[in-house]
Amino acid sequence: MDDASASPGHEASPTPADAATTTTGGVDPTLIRWMLSLTPEARLRWLENVLRTLRVLSLQALAELKKDATSPKDQLSRLMILETLRLKREP
């Protein structure tokens, strides 16, 4: 996933080694510090990238479910999903 941490001038996201600082309540303070180190615009870009990734994964899963569809309606639905995915990959 392309996140805001990959942008120049932003700190990298925490590494797995940082996870050792997780509190007993399941809260990872390194993730909180990392998110707070981002500007509001960078946080928004990160969230938008997460949402875009989830939409693409959802569409891919739906297309996979419909790949063996026999009804014309399901076949058309699958083609529309695949076309949407193709368009999302283009710049």
N, C-alpha and C positions, 0 to 999 in steps of 0.2 A: 504494500500500500504506500502511496505517495503521501507523506505527511509533512506538516509544516516544519518539522525538525530538519528536513533535508534542505531547506532554503538557506542560502547564505546569511550569516549573521544571527542564526538561531542555534541554541544549544542542542546537542544531540539528545535523543530520548534515552532514558535510563537503560543500562545494560542489565542482563540477567544477574550479574554479580551484585548489583544494587538491591536485588530483591531480598537479600539477607537482612535488610533493615525493616522488613515488614513487622508491624506491631501485632500483638496477639488478637486484636480486633479485625485483622485482615486488611488493614489500611496500609498502603505502601507510601510513606512520606516522600520517597524520592519521586514518585509519579506526581504527587501534589506539587512539590517544589519545581519539577520540570514544567508542568502545565502553567504554574504561576510565573515562570521565567519568560513565557511567551507573551507577546503583545496581544491585546484583544483581537486584532486582525489575524494574527497567526493562529490563535485558538479557533477562530471562526473557520479559517482555511482548513485546519486540521479536522474539525468536526465535519465540514462539507466533504472532505475526502473520505472520511469514515462512512458517511451516509451514501456517497456515490459508490463506494466499494460494496456496501450492503445491498444496494439496489441491483448492481451487476450480478452479485452472487445469487440474489433471489431470482432474477430473470434466468440465469444459467440453470438453476435448479428446476425452475418451471419448464424450461425448454427440454431438459433431460426427462422430466416426467412425461412430457407429451411426445417424445421422440417415436414411440410406438403407437401413436394415435392412429386410429383407422377412420374416424369420422372426418368429413371435409372441414367442419368447424374447428376441430382440434388441430388439424393439419395447418389450416390458415392461421390459427392462433400461434402455433409454433413458429411459422414463417415470420410472423410479425414480431415475435420476441427475438428471433435470431437477427432480424434486420435492425431492431432497436439496439441490440448488443453491438452489431457491426458499426452503427452510427456513433455509438459512445466511444469506440476505439479511435475514431478519426479525430484529428486535432480541430 
